[in-house]
Amino acid sequence: MPGVAQELPGPDIKPYALKVTPNPFRSQALVEFTAPISGVMELKTFSTDGRLVSNQTQTATIGQRMIFRLDGTKLANGIYLVQLATPAGVYAQKTAVLK
């Protein structure tokens, strides 16, 4: 149609899940994912009362396999929320510390 701007397709961003292994964990866990877009990836870990207990950042390129290490040695037994903020959105996964 003349005079109508066409939309260009954006990047093919697919939903993905964070993989926390082992889950539950005792002293250390790995949080793995594939970067959906290039940029800074920020991993925050929260206790169930909303307290920030850990914060890490890494820079990634699109499609890069990323690994963050969670240190459970100073965490109490319980459920935690692992939240990943990327330029493409925010994703979360529950995990537990059992000692």
TIRO-2110 file (N, C-alpha, C; in Angstrom, 1 decimal):
// TIRO-2110
0.8, -1.2, 0.0, N, 1, A
0.0, 0.0, 0.0, CA, 1, A
0.9, 1.2, 0.0, C, 1, A
0.7, 2.2, -0.9, N, 2, A
1.6, 3.3, -1.0, CA, 2, A
1.3, 4.2, 0.2, C, 2, A
2.4, 4.8, 0.7, N, 3, A
2.3, 5.8, 1.9, CA, 3, A
2.2, 5.1, 3.2, C, 3, A
2.3, 3.8, 3.3, N, 4, A
2.2, 3.1, 4.6, CA, 4, A
3.6, 2.5, 4.9, C, 4, A
4.1, 2.9, 6.0, N, 5, A
5.4, 2.4, 6.4, CA, 5, A
5.3, 1.0, 6.8, C, 5, A
6.3, 0.2, 6.5, N, 6, A
6.4, -1.2, 6.8, CA, 6, A
7.2, -1.4, 8.1, C, 6, A
6.8, -2.2, 8.9, N, 7, A
7.6, -2.5, 10.1, CA, 7, A
8.7, -3.5, 9.8, C, 7, A
9.9, -3.2, 10.3, N, 8, A
10.9, -4.2, 10.1, CA, 8, A
10.9, -5.2, 11.2, C, 8, A
11.2, -6.4, 10.9, N, 9, A
11.1, -7.5, 11.9, CA, 9, A
12.2, -7.2, 13.0, C, 9, A
11.9, -7.4, 14.3, N, 10, A
12.9, -7.2, 15.3, CA, 10, A
13.6, -8.5, 15.5, C, 10, A
14.6, -8.5, 16.5, N, 11, A
15.3, -9.7, 16.7, CA, 11, A
14.4, -10.9, 17.2, C, 11, A
14.8, -12.1, 16.9, N, 12, A
14.0, -13.3, 17.2, CA, 12, A
14.3, -13.6, 18.7, C, 12, A
13.6, -13.0, 19.6, N, 13, A
13.8, -13.3, 21.0, CA, 13, A
12.8, -14.3, 21.5, C, 13, A
13.3, -15.4, 22.0, N, 14, A
12.5, -16.5, 22.5, CA, 14, A
12.6, -16.5, 24.0, C, 14, A
11.5, -16.9, 24.7, N, 15, A
11.5, -17.0, 26.1, CA, 15, A
12.5, -18.1, 26.5, C, 15, A
13.1, -18.0, 27.6, N, 16, A
14.1, -19.0, 28.1, CA, 16, A
13.9, -19.1, 29.6, C, 16, A
14.5, -20.2, 30.1, N, 17, A
14.4, -20.4, 31.5, CA, 17, A
15.8, -20.4, 32.1, C, 17, A
15.9, -19.9, 33.3, N, 18, A
17.1, -20.0, 34.1, CA, 18, A
17.2, -21.4, 34.6, C, 18, A
18.4, -22.0, 34.5, N, 19, A
18.6, -23.3, 35.0, CA, 19, A
19.5, -23.2, 36.3, C, 19, A
19.0, -23.6, 37.4, N, 20, A
19.7, -23.5, 38.7, CA, 20, A
20.1, -25.0, 39.1, C, 20, A
21.4, -25.3, 39.2, N, 21, A
21.8, -26.6, 39.5, CA, 21, A
22.9, -26.6, 40.5, C, 21, A
22.9, -27.5, 41.5, N, 22, A
21.8, -28.3, 41.9, CA, 22, A
20.7, -27.4, 42.5, C, 22, A
19.5, -27.9, 42.6, N, 23, A
18.4, -27.2, 43.2, CA, 23, A
17.5, -28.2, 43.9, C, 23, A
17.5, -28.2, 45.3, N, 24, A
18.1, -27.3, 46.2, CA, 24, A
19.6, -27.5, 46.3, C, 24, A
20.3, -26.5, 46.9, N, 25, A
21.8, -26.6, 47.0, CA, 25, A
22.2, -26.3, 48.4, C, 25, A
23.5, -26.7, 48.7, N, 26, A
24.0, -26.5, 50.0, CA, 26, A
25.0, -25.4, 50.1, C, 26, A
26.1, -25.5, 49.3, N, 27, A
27.2, -24.5, 49.4, CA, 27, A
27.3, -23.6, 48.1, C, 27, A
27.0, -24.2, 47.0, N, 28, A
27.2, -23.5, 45.7, CA, 28, A
26.2, -24.1, 44.7, C, 28, A
25.7, -23.1, 43.9, N, 29, A
24.8, -23.5, 42.7, CA, 29, A
25.2, -22.7, 41.5, C, 29, A
25.0, -23.3, 40.4, N, 30, A
25.2, -22.5, 39.1, CA, 30, A
23.9, -22.1, 38.5, C, 30, A
23.8, -20.9, 38.1, N, 31, A
22.7, -20.3, 37.3, CA, 31, A
23.1, -20.2, 35.9, C, 31, A
22.5, -21.0, 35.0, N, 32, A
22.9, -21.0, 33.6, CA, 32, A
21.8, -20.5, 32.7, C, 32, A
22.1, -19.8, 31.6, N, 33, A
21.1, -19.4, 30.6, CA, 33, A
21.9, -19.0, 29.4, C, 33, A
21.1, -18.8, 28.3, N, 34, A
21.7, -18.3, 27.0, CA, 34, A
21.2, -16.9, 26.9, C, 34, A
22.1, -16.0, 26.7, N, 35, A
21.8, -14.6, 26.6, CA, 35, A
20.8, -14.3, 25.4, C, 35, A
19.7, -13.8, 25.6, N, 36, A
18.7, -13.6, 24.5, CA, 36, A
19.1, -12.3, 23.7, C, 36, A
19.9, -11.5, 24.2, N, 37, A
20.3, -10.3, 23.5, CA, 37, A
21.6, -9.8, 24.1, C, 37, A
22.4, -9.0, 23.3, N, 38, A
23.7, -8.5, 23.9, CA, 38, A
23.4, -7.4, 24.9, C, 38, A
24.3, -7.4, 25.9, N, 39, A
24.2, -6.3, 26.9, CA, 39, A
24.6, -6.8, 28.2, C, 39, A
24.3, -6.0, 29.2, N, 40, A
24.6, -6.3, 30.6, CA, 40, A
23.5, -7.2, 31.2, C, 40, A
23.9, -8.3, 31.8, N, 41, A
23.0, -9.2, 32.5, CA, 41, A
23.3, -9.1, 34.0, C, 41, A
22.2, -8.8, 34.7, N, 42, A
22.3, -8.6, 36.2, CA, 42, A
21.5, -9.7, 36.9, C, 42, A
22.2, -10.4, 37.8, N, 43, A
21.6, -11.5, 38.5, CA, 43, A
21.5, -11.0, 40.0, C, 43, A
20.3, -11.0, 40.5, N, 44, A
20.0, -10.6, 41.9, CA, 44, A
19.4, -11.8, 42.6, C, 44, A
19.7, -12.0, 43.8, N, 45, A
19.1, -13.1, 44.6, CA, 45, A
18.4, -12.4, 45.8, C, 45, A
17.2, -12.8, 46.0, N, 46, A
16.4, -12.2, 47.1, CA, 46, A
15.9, -13.3, 48.1, C, 46, A
15.8, -13.0, 49.3, N, 47, A
15.2, -13.9, 50.3, CA, 47, A
13.7, -13.7, 50.2, C, 47, A
12.9, -14.6, 50.9, N, 48, A
11.5, -14.5, 50.8, CA, 48, A
10.9, -13.2, 51.4, C, 48, A
11.7, -12.6, 52.3, N, 49, A
11.2, -11.3, 52.8, CA, 49, A
11.5, -10.1, 52.0, C, 49, A
12.1, -10.4, 50.8, N, 50, A
12.4, -9.3, 49.8, CA, 50, A
13.8, -8.7, 50.0, C, 50, A
14.6, -9.2, 50.9, N, 51, A
15.9, -8.7, 51.1, CA, 51, A
16.9, -9.2, 50.0, C, 51, A
17.6, -8.2, 49.4, N, 52, A
18.6, -8.5, 48.4, CA, 52, A
19.8, -9.2, 49.1, C, 52, A
20.2, -10.4, 48.8, N, 53, A
21.3, -11.1, 49.4, CA, 53, A
22.5, -11.3, 48.5, C, 53, A
22.3, -11.0, 47.2, N, 54, A
23.4, -11.2, 46.2, CA, 54, A
23.1, -10.4, 45.0, C, 54, A
24.2, -9.8, 44.4, N, 55, A
24.0, -9.0, 43.1, CA, 55, A
25.3, -9.2, 42.3, C, 55, A
25.1, -9.7, 41.1, N, 56, A
26.2, -9.9, 40.2, CA, 56, A
25.9, -9.4, 38.8, C, 56, A
26.9, -8.9, 38.0, N, 57, A
26.6, -8.5, 36.6, CA, 57, A
27.7, -9.1, 35.7, C, 57, A
27.3, -9.4, 34.5, N, 58, A
28.2, -9.8, 33.5, CA, 58, A
27.7, -9.2, 32.1, C, 58, A
28.6, -9.0, 31.2, N, 59, A
28.3, -8.5, 29.9, CA, 59, A
28.3, -9.7, 29.0, C, 59, A
27.3, -9.8, 28.1, N, 60, A
27.2, -10.9, 27.2, CA, 60, A
26.9, -10.5, 25.8, C, 60, A
27.1, -11.4, 24.9, N, 61, A
26.7, -11.2, 23.5, CA, 61, A
25.5, -12.1, 23.2, C, 61, A
24.7, -11.8, 22.2, N, 62, A
23.5, -12.6, 21.9, CA, 62, A
23.9, -14.0, 21.7, C, 62, A
23.2, -14.9, 22.3, N, 63, A
23.4, -16.4, 22.1, CA, 63, A
24.5, -17.0, 23.0, C, 63, A
25.2, -16.1, 23.8, N, 64, A
26.3, -16.6, 24.6, CA, 64, A
25.8, -17.4, 25.8, C, 64, A
26.4, -18.5, 26.1, N, 65, A
26.0, -19.3, 27.3, CA, 65, A
26.6, -18.6, 28.5, C, 65, A
25.8, -18.3, 29.5, N, 66, A
26.2, -17.5, 30.7, CA, 66, A
26.1, -18.4, 31.9, C, 66, A
27.0, -18.2, 32.8, N, 67, A
27.0, -18.9, 34.1, CA, 67, A
27.3, -18.0, 35.2, C, 67, A
26.4, -17.9, 36.2, N, 68, A
26.7, -17.2, 37.4, CA, 68, A
26.8, -18.2, 38.6, C, 68, A
27.6, -18.0, 39.6, N, 69, A
27.8, -18.9, 40.7, CA, 69, A
27.1, -18.2, 41.9, C, 69, A
26.2, -19.0, 42.6, N, 70, A
25.5, -18.6, 43.8, CA, 70, A
26.3, -19.2, 45.0, C, 70, A
26.7, -18.4, 45.9, N, 71, A
27.4, -18.9, 47.1, CA, 71, A
26.4, -19.0, 48.2, C, 71, A
26.1, -20.3, 48.6, N, 72, A
25.2, -20.5, 49.7, CA, 72, A
25.8, -20.7, 51.1, C, 72, A
27.1, -20.5, 51.2, N, 73, A
27.8, -20.7, 52.5, CA, 73, A
27.3, -19.7, 53.5, C, 73, A
26.9, -18.5, 53.2, N, 74, A
26.5, -17.5, 54.1, CA, 74, A
25.0, -17.3, 54.2, C, 74, A
24.3, -18.2, 53.4, N, 75, A
22.8, -18.1, 53.4, CA, 75, A
22.2, -19.1, 54.4, C, 75, A
21.1, -18.7, 54.9, N, 76, A
20.3, -19.6, 55.8, CA, 76, A
19.5, -20.5, 55.0, C, 76, A
19.1, -21.6, 55.6, N, 77, A
18.2, -22.5, 54.9, CA, 77, A
16.9, -21.8, 54.5, C, 77, A
16.4, -22.1, 53.4, N, 78, A
15.2, -21.4, 52.9, CA, 78, A
15.1, -21.3, 51.4, C, 78, A
14.0, -20.6, 51.0, N, 79, A
13.7, -20.4, 49.6, CA, 79, A
14.2, -19.0, 49.2, C, 79, A
14.8, -19.0, 48.0, N, 80, A
15.3, -17.7, 47.5, CA, 80, A
14.8, -17.5, 46.0, C, 80, A
14.7, -16.3, 45.6, N, 81, A
14.3, -15.9, 44.3, CA, 81, A
15.5, -15.4, 43.5, C, 81, A
15.8, -16.1, 42.4, N, 82, A
16.9, -15.6, 41.6, CA, 82, A
16.3, -14.9, 40.4, C, 82, A
16.7, -13.6, 40.2, N, 83, A
16.1, -12.7, 39.2, CA, 83, A
17.2, -12.3, 38.3, C, 83, A
17.0, -12.5, 37.0, N, 84, A
17.9, -12.1, 35.9, CA, 84, A
17.3, -10.9, 35.1, C, 84, A
18.0, -9.8, 35.2, N, 85, A
17.5, -8.6, 34.4, CA, 85, A
18.4, -8.5, 33.1, C, 85, A
17.8, -8.5, 32.0, N, 86, A
18.5, -8.4, 30.7, CA, 86, A
17.9, -7.3, 29.9, C, 86, A
18.6, -6.8, 28.9, N, 87, A
17.9, -5.8, 28.0, CA, 87, A
16.6, -6.3, 27.4, C, 87, A
16.4, -7.6, 27.3, N, 88, A
15.2, -8.2, 26.7, CA, 88, A
14.1, -8.4, 27.7, C, 88, A
14.4, -8.3, 29.0, N, 89, A
13.3, -8.5, 30.0, CA, 89, A
13.9, -9.0, 31.3, C, 89, A
13.0, -9.3, 32.2, N, 90, A
13.4, -9.9, 33.5, CA, 90, A
12.8, -11.3, 33.7, C, 90, A
13.7, -12.2, 34.1, N, 91, A
13.3, -13.6, 34.3, CA, 91, A
13.6, -14.0, 35.7, C, 91, A
12.9, -15.0, 36.2, N, 92, A
13.1, -15.4, 37.6, CA, 92, A
12.9, -16.9, 37.8, C, 92, A
13.6, -17.4, 38.8, N, 93, A
13.5, -18.8, 39.2, CA, 93, A
13.6, -19.0, 40.7, C, 93, A
12.9, -19.9, 41.3, N, 94, A
13.1, -20.2, 42.7, CA, 94, A
14.2, -21.2, 42.9, C, 94, A
14.8, -21.1, 44.0, N, 95, A
15.8, -22.1, 44.5, CA, 95, A
15.7, -22.2, 46.0, C, 95, A
16.4, -23.2, 46.5, N, 96, A
16.4, -23.4, 47.9, CA, 96, A
17.8, -23.8, 48.4, C, 96, A
18.0, -23.3, 49.6, N, 97, A
19.3, -23.7, 50.3, CA, 97, A
18.9, -24.7, 51.4, C, 97, A
19.5, -25.8, 51.4, N, 98, A
19.3, -26.9, 52.5, CA, 98, A
20.6, -27.3, 52.9, C, 98, A
20.9, -27.1, 54.2, N, 99, A
22.2, -27.5, 54.8, CA, 99, A
22.0, -28.7, 55.7, C, 99, A
END
